[in-house]
Amino acid sequence: MSGLQPTEVDLAIDCDDTTRILHGFIRREVERTGRRRVVIGLSGGLDSAVSAGLAVGALGRERVVCVMMPYSSSSPASLADARAVVGLLGCDSEVVEISSAVDALRDTSPEMDRVRLGNVMARARMVVLFDRSELHAALVLGTSNKTELLLGYGTLFGDLASALNPIGDLYKTQVRQLAGHLGLPGPVLHKPPSADLWPDQTDEDELGFSYDEVDRLLALLVDARVSRAAAIEAGFAETLVDRVTRLVLRSQFKRRMPLIAKISTRSIGWDFRYPRDWRS
């Protein structure tokens, strides 16, 4: 890139327009599959609450099912916050305890550390959601934001899995703006982001930087396509720029379907499907 490079990208969104676009996305992509409902894993956190709120706005509360899936070490406050979201939205919901399923696998591997255990929890929850999607003839709605997707901060075939994702092109700070616009409960808006995988775990402590800071950096590196030197000149620490760049590059495999070796003239993931192949 030649010439002066931007030192800041405006992360403010037009919440009315964004909501309208995402309502249309959910409605269109659900109905083109022949299904009418969505299921969402509701954690009590910001992202899943926003996805649920958008789904109800797009489809109506009778076509949205929220599933709460606590583990034995999960915070009771998270379940209470999830119930508050369900109460606000008025959609169907159920609670499915995953402790016995997760512990059955943990018992086969006594040396399992908390990261592995967290991955098992995330994948156990997705097993539940895809089972419920079959029960309700529904699609699983994703809840991973753009920040998490770019950093690879999620479990492959766990919380990163879904049939469609309405918030995957919104940075965490933008999801927070949308949450306020949707009128979600205060505790959900203001609590520290956490996957609730072990007691007192928070995203920002685990990552080592704040969402506010990394969103501004990612917007420069990804959206504005600035150089490493320009990001550092904009005031970001060299170590942070290099670490974030490394996380984005090394997690690319999490952001695409399994890579298929190309043999034929039209290979899945390379050439097929083109948009024109869709007939609906």
VOGU-3710 file (C-alpha; in Angstrom, 3 decimals, decimal comma):
1> msglqptevd> 0,000/0,000/0,000  1,428/3,348/-0,974  0,970/6,715/0,645  -0,261/7,416/4,146  -1,953/4,551/5,943  -4,793/5,024/8,433  -4,011/5,029/12,131  -7,563/4,246/13,245  -10,647/2,532/11,831  -14,076/3,667/12,993
11> laidcddttr> -15,697/0,691/14,719  -19,014/2,451/15,300  -21,887/0,768/13,456  -25,338/1,922/12,425  -27,303/-0,427/14,640  -30,593/0,065/12,781  -29,071/-0,821/9,412  -27,012/-3,669/10,861  -30,052/-5,174/12,556  -32,089/-4,927/9,364
21> ilhgfirrev> -29,348/-6,616/7,326  -28,885/-9,419/9,832  -32,625/-10,034/10,163  -32,771/-10,451/6,395  -29,720/-12,732/6,419  -31,182/-15,063/9,050  -34,630/-15,182/7,462  -33,301/-15,788/3,945  -30,680/-18,378/4,831  -32,990/-20,387/7,095
31> ertgrrrvvi> -35,879/-20,485/4,662  -33,764/-21,404/1,629  -32,894/-24,710/3,387  -36,558/-25,645/3,795  -36,301/-25,333/7,564  -38,113/-22,772/9,654  -36,437/-22,716/13,053  -33,042/-22,156/14,668  -31,459/-23,492/17,834  -28,901/-21,476/19,787
41> glsggldsav> -26,594/-22,390/22,632  -27,295/-19,691/25,191  -24,390/-19,222/27,606  -25,508/-16,121/29,454  -22,872/-14,127/27,613  -23,079/-11,264/25,172  -22,564/-13,014/21,844  -25,140/-15,766/22,232  -27,663/-13,280/23,618  -27,231/-11,042/20,564
51> saglavgalg> -27,581/-13,996/18,177  -30,744/-15,060/19,982  -32,154/-11,537/19,926  -31,478/-11,230/16,204  -33,084/-14,614/15,547  -36,259/-13,676/17,393  -36,410/-10,396/15,508  -35,939/-12,186/12,197  -38,113/-15,257/12,660  -40,396/-14,631/15,624
61> rervvcvmmp> -40,032/-16,127/19,086  -41,964/-19,301/18,194  -39,237/-20,266/15,696  -36,278/-19,911/18,073  -35,123/-22,506/20,619  -32,445/-21,565/23,158  -30,523/-24,350/24,885  -28,607/-23,749/28,111  -25,891/-26,346/28,747  -24,149/-25,898/32,105
71> ysssspasla> -21,286/-28,031/33,374  -20,825/-28,766/37,082  -18,211/-25,995/37,415  -20,212/-23,414/35,436  -21,117/-20,203/37,201  -24,719/-20,188/38,475  -24,797/-16,506/37,471  -24,301/-17,492/33,828  -27,363/-19,717/33,887  -29,341/-16,963/35,612
81> daravvgllg> -28,284/-14,462/32,932  -29,254/-16,904/30,180  -32,671/-17,369/31,773  -33,072/-13,593/31,900  -32,440/-13,406/28,147  -34,999/-16,145/27,500  -37,496/-14,304/29,695  -36,936/-11,108/27,732  -37,201/-12,780/24,319  -40,068/-15,117/25,173
91> cdsevveiss> -38,738/-18,001/23,065  -38,726/-21,722/23,827  -35,819/-22,996/25,899  -34,450/-25,979/27,759  -31,572/-26,790/30,106  -29,344/-29,759/29,259  -26,676/-30,662/31,834  -23,483/-31,813/30,094  -21,552/-32,870/33,220  -22,132/-36,614/32,927
101> avdalrdtsp> -21,211/-36,708/29,241  -18,052/-34,626/29,729  -16,960/-36,500/32,854  -17,377/-39,856/31,104  -14,697/-38,812/28,615  -12,530/-37,130/31,232  -12,493/-40,377/33,226  -10,764/-42,086/30,295  -7,908/-39,582/30,488  -7,040/-38,685/34,114
111> emdrvrlgnv> -4,214/-36,370/32,994  -6,617/-34,125/31,049  -5,772/-30,467/31,692  -8,299/-27,657/31,811  -7,766/-26,630/28,185  -8,573/-30,126/26,948  -11,513/-30,286/29,337  -12,793/-26,963/28,017  -12,593/-28,284/24,457  -14,570/-31,366/25,473
121> mararmvvlf> -17,239/-29,128/27,027  -17,471/-27,002/23,884  -17,830/-30,056/21,653  -20,316/-31,737/23,994  -22,480/-28,627/23,779  -22,377/-28,728/20,000  -23,419/-32,391/20,023  -26,471/-31,325/22,011  -27,242/-28,437/19,671  -27,037/-30,483/16,489
131> drselhaalv> -29,181/-33,170/18,090  -31,778/-30,542/18,957  -31,548/-29,109/15,459  -32,674/-32,478/14,123  -35,438/-32,704/16,708  -36,807/-29,273/15,778  -36,007/-29,411/12,029  -33,867/-26,358/12,713  -30,456/-24,890/11,917  -27,784/-24,247/14,533
141> lgtsnktell> -27,162/-20,514/14,754  -23,580/-19,477/15,434  -22,411/-17,154/18,192  -18,730/-16,466/17,398  -17,789/-12,860/16,686  -15,190/-11,576/14,210  -12,547/-11,010/16,880  -12,736/-14,608/18,076  -12,791/-15,983/14,540  -9,733/-14,005/13,450
151> lgygtlfgdl> -7,738/-14,907/16,557  -8,782/-18,563/16,444  -10,183/-18,106/19,939  -12,652/-20,947/19,886  -12,920/-24,714/19,645  -13,013/-26,292/16,205  -16,240/-28,328/15,905  -17,222/-26,840/19,256  -18,363/-23,247/19,724  -17,025/-22,390/16,251
161> asalnpigdl> -19,466/-24,829/14,620  -22,813/-23,702/13,206  -24,966/-23,786/10,098  -25,002/-19,994/9,829  -23,555/-17,159/11,870  -25,134/-13,691/11,987  -22,406/-11,997/14,073  -19,231/-13,406/12,516  -18,466/-10,132/10,706  -18,874/-7,989/13,827
171> yktqvrqlag> -15,977/-7,315/16,177  -16,645/-7,869/19,876  -16,974/-4,140/20,529  -19,519/-3,914/17,688  -21,507/-6,835/19,104  -21,654/-4,886/22,354  -23,090/-1,880/20,498  -25,738/-4,090/18,936  -26,575/-5,661/22,295  -27,405/-2,245/23,712
181> hlglpgpvlh> -29,553/-1,485/20,685  -31,467/-4,753/21,168  -32,162/-3,903/24,808  -30,540/-6,978/26,322  -30,348/-7,282/30,136  -27,764/-5,126/31,908  -25,789/-7,989/33,492  -25,265/-9,524/30,044  -24,098/-6,198/28,617  -21,586/-5,383/31,319
191> kppsadlwpd> -20,148/-8,699/32,549  -16,518/-9,555/31,642  -16,501/-11,786/28,539  -15,955/-15,425/29,512  -16,366/-18,871/27,972  -17,148/-20,065/31,537  -14,911/-23,105/31,066  -13,424/-22,954/34,569  -14,001/-20,785/37,666  -13,029/-17,109/37,271
201> qtdedelgfs> -11,937/-17,592/33,648  -12,216/-14,497/31,469  -11,408/-14,087/27,789  -9,214/-11,031/28,243  -7,119/-12,593/31,012  -6,557/-15,661/28,872  -5,755/-13,679/25,724  -3,545/-11,174/27,506  -5,113/-8,077/25,947  -8,451/-6,288/25,929
211> ydevdrllal> -11,083/-6,607/23,223  -11,106/-2,823/22,814  -7,398/-2,800/21,995  -7,289/-5,861/19,781  -10,403/-4,847/17,848  -8,766/-1,542/16,905  -5,626/-3,391/15,836  -7,485/-6,069/13,867  -9,556/-3,422/12,098  -6,315/-1,817/10,921
221> lvdarvsraa> -4,557/-5,046/9,925  -7,537/-6,827/8,372  -10,053/-4,224/7,212  -7,712/-1,354/6,381  -4,869/-3,705/5,331  -2,186/-1,564/6,892  1,402/-2,751/7,134  3,083/-3,998/10,289  5,161/-0,829/10,400  2,082/1,381/10,088
231> aieagfaetl> 0,320/-0,468/12,921  3,330/0,046/15,167  3,548/3,702/14,129  -0,142/4,038/15,053  0,820/3,267/18,638  0,427/-0,495/18,984  3,225/-2,382/20,707  5,455/-4,346/18,359  4,994/-7,481/20,464  1,206/-7,161/20,282
241> vdrvtrlvlr> 1,185/-6,613/16,509  3,387/-9,657/15,953  1,441/-11,866/18,339  -1,947/-10,940/16,869  -0,644/-11,408/13,323  0,690/-14,821/14,270  -2,638/-15,842/15,849  -4,562/-14,805/12,729  -2,238/-16,666/10,364  -1,975/-19,846/12,399
251> sqfkrrmpli> -5,735/-20,172/12,952  -6,749/-19,990/9,291  -7,615/-23,702/9,347  -10,392/-22,946/11,837  -12,069/-20,495/9,463  -12,715/-22,795/6,532  -14,135/-26,193/5,746  -11,617/-29,048/5,986  -9,018/-28,530/3,285  -9,550/-30,999/0,425
261> akistrsigw> -6,713/-31,960/-1,911  -7,563/-30,865/-5,463  -7,698/-33,662/-8,062  -10,657/-32,907/-10,357  -11,661/-29,827/-12,341  -14,349/-28,841/-9,823  -13,327/-29,544/-6,259  -15,388/-28,849/-3,153  -13,940/-25,851/-1,351  -11,963/-24,711/-4,412
271> dfryprdwrs> -14,370/-24,329/-7,323  -17,723/-25,742/-6,142  -20,103/-24,217/-5,235  -20,153/-21,021/-7,199  -23,013/-18,674/-6,238  -24,638/-19,388/-9,593  -24,953/-23,059/-8,687  -27,682/-22,156/-6,194  -31,094/-22,451/-7,843  -33,162/-20,880/-5,049
//
